Amino acid sequence: MRNIHIKSTMTFLFLLILLSTLLYLTLTVVREPFIGMEVKETSGRYFVEAIEPAGQAILKGVAIGDEIVEVNGKAATEYHYLNKFFSVEKAVTVMVKHTNGEYALVSFSKGWNGEHTGSELLIQLYLPLCSLVLFTGLSVFLYRKRKDDQAALILMMFFVIIGLSYYSSAASYRSDLVGYSIIYVAIPFIPSLFLLFMNSYLKRYDVVFIGKRWLISLFAISGIVQLSCLIYVWTEMIPSNVFVSIRTVYYGTLLVGNFLCILLLVKKYLYHRHTKLNSLFKITLTSHIVAFTPFTVMNVLPLFVGSAQFLPAAFTAPFLFVLPVVYFYLLTSNQLFDIDFILTRFKYYTFLALLPSVLITFGVTAVMKSQSSMSWIMFVQTFVIVYTGVTLFLYIKEQIDHKFRPKLFKAMYSYQDSLDRFSRKIARVMKRADLEAVLRQELNELLPVSRIDFLLVDQTDSVVKPIGDTPEEQGTAIFLLQVADTLKVGEMVELPHGLGLVIGRQRSKYHVVWIGSKTNHTRFNSDELRWLKTMANYASIVFENLYLIEGLIEDLESEVRKEQTTAPWVLRLLFCLSENERRKLAADLHDSALQDQLLWYRKLESVIMDHPMSDKLGHELEDIKEGLLDVIHQIRETCNELRPPLLKEMGVVEAVESIVEHSQMRDNFAIDFRPKTFHQPLNEEQITAIYRIVQELLRNAAKHSHANLVNLELEQRTDEIYFRYKDDGKGMDVDYMKASFEHMGLSGIKERVASLEGEISFRSKRGEGLEVVISLPETMTNGRSERGLLRDSYLIS
């Protein structure tokens, strides 16, 4: 209880300090005007180096290159903030010497009625406040959902630091000591916290992102830099010229930390790009680049090399929000978003936005140059802002098109609805005539065209049929024969009078849908052309399937007409169909007849136990009960024979052993089964075939051979499966096996072996038993039909 009380007290104190700090920062922003001048010292004189767009200085007419002469009525060299932070913030009056030699006294009012512009409050108060509320909400949500997850707690700290840093940036712009302190302490921790979070998050995937020594070293360096900055801000122990070096190290720490994060992400992505973590590291790498690159390149890097910032931090800092949002999504979602799709769209839209952005930037530059001078930095700033804006506009336009265009433009919605309807209809198509009827119906419903005809373009005979004698039909036929070599299935070709959709091909014959010109004498628009192209693709797929089915039927008829041997692929097809029917029949017997028998058995058992009856009636009911048990047993046996359970999972040796064990309990002969270890598992089709062969041979031995001993051998040799059956029964005359109805089972074994492209031999004489030797190839060839179609593709698994 004491620990809980201490924890609650510490939490309360932390929240109190945090709220007090936020209140102080808010009052600072509201009461202090933002002047927005970056000053540099040259030979003891102070000159304006850069001006923030939302500051008061630009409104008061201060320009880059102006000299700061006096601050608050005293020499500029005596102003504390100018000497310490190279800033004139918190000043009331500033004497400025313009580049033309004129002097101007600029005053800045303080208090609640300060001259705050709308853009200043938007950038420095409203947006940071909204961001802080957003991050606070995300942190509260994470704490409620994942308070026991270490990665979630680190991510919460990550949120708080980014939100607090962004909110305190406006106070630091005003040279406020608290604002400076938060900025100098919080921001260097961002890369280190990111590395710590990745280490904790990737533990669930058994991946180490960065070693502990490297992480501790980075935290230590950041801590030393932060302590030095705090000493300079709050004391006079460090001279300003020394602080310039410290600040350089501070910016260098940010650059090194960011570079280290990207380097590690690239390394992990390259290492895991072919694993299941590919998308995870691609998302983290992309989000990190998007989040830190604008702030690093536009703000940190120029300060590190002693140059002015390319863009104000107010424009680049919001990109940092990408990082916490992405990692919040990763931590709370069970699925990853499609980063490849996003990157593809990003490359496409950045390419489209390049030329318009350049033209707009040059136009803006020309207008601004006519009014005042414009530096190359302002040109870069303008281009970046315009380029980003145009790219975002294209992204937003795509979303608007996706959500609202189908509702605003009914024609497009009808095309999509037509595709959905057409896809449902062609799923039930079984003949080519049905496909043509469905396609004609859809085209007539949406297009006002003069004609819809289905043509056959025969390249071999150089003829198009059916075709009439009108000039329009003759011209279309001549054109189709001229371009026949370039026709492609699923493509659309422009005809002299309308359009042609190529929906199918049979050898040198093309099936083309001729769509005549529109009755309103207008051209086909882009939406109609895209719709027709999609319809052609749909129809071509169905046409190809119908063609394959026709080919299969023709091949089957050809094989059936053969008088001698049947092709292995046909036999395999028939046996697969047979096994499928056995499986269905076994399932039906088990789920219907067997369950009904069990139900009636339990009811009968309940009646015998619960009701008094005579001994004679009791004996008769017991006989019925035993009869039901026999029927239940027979149904179970039938189900097992039709389709043994877990046949594929057992393996071939275990499958044969199960037959042998069952046969030993039922038959009067001994079975000696000698299997050898299989170094490679067989497929389900081979296991089923061997199982059925053994089953049929043992059944034949029980019915006809009168054997006392049956020997079985099964082994896997080089590139083949060897099986041998030998019994000491009465034997038979092999020469008359085919003609004897009694041995239909052995003929079936021969066909099953032939279906697997194997070899079988029967050796037997009257009184000398039967020997069967079978050799099956481990892998079978994929025979092709005369039509060039893969026969094995028709097999049903």
Disulfide bonds with the S-S distance in Angstrom:
none
